[in-house]
Amino acid sequence: MECDVCGRAMWRWPALPTVWDEEICSWCHASTHVGGESFAVARPPYLPVEMRWEKAVADGLPLRVSHVFGIFDRTLCGVQQAGMSPSDYGWLPQRGTPVALAGKAAGVIDDRWPQAMRGEDARVSVARRL
C-alpha cells in the first residue's frame, strides 16, 4: 500500500486476518488500518510528537532509560529485541531519561508530515457500506 501522507511504500504489520491489517509507512510512520467487521480503511490523523509515540517495553531494556517504540521490534534509536512491544503508556521526552537519538528521530519523522496533512480531517478514512 502507498502512504497517503508522503507517497512512499508502507510496511505490513501482521495481524489476524479477520480483524485488522495495519500498514505503517517507513518514512513518516503514518499508519493505515484495513479490515474489521465492515471492512473499513481507517487512517488515524496526525498527532504531535508528545502524543504519537509509546514507550518501548522488552526484557533487557534498562528501566531508567525511556526508549520509544518504533516498528518491528525496534526502537526509534535502532535498538532491536525480539518480543519488544509498545507499552500502555505514551513516551514523554520530559519523563525519565530519554535516549537523545529517539528525540531527534521523533522530530525528524514529525517534520516529514506535510503541513497540509496535519489537520484533523486531512486523512480520509473509508467504511464499506453494507
Secondary structure, DSSP 8 states (H G I E B T S, - for coil): -B-TTT--BEEEE---TTSEEEEEETTT--EEEEETTTTEEE------HHHH-EEEE-TTS-TTEE-BB-SSSBBTTS-B-TT-EEEEEE--TTSSEE-HHHHHHHHHHHHTS-GGG-STTSS--EE---
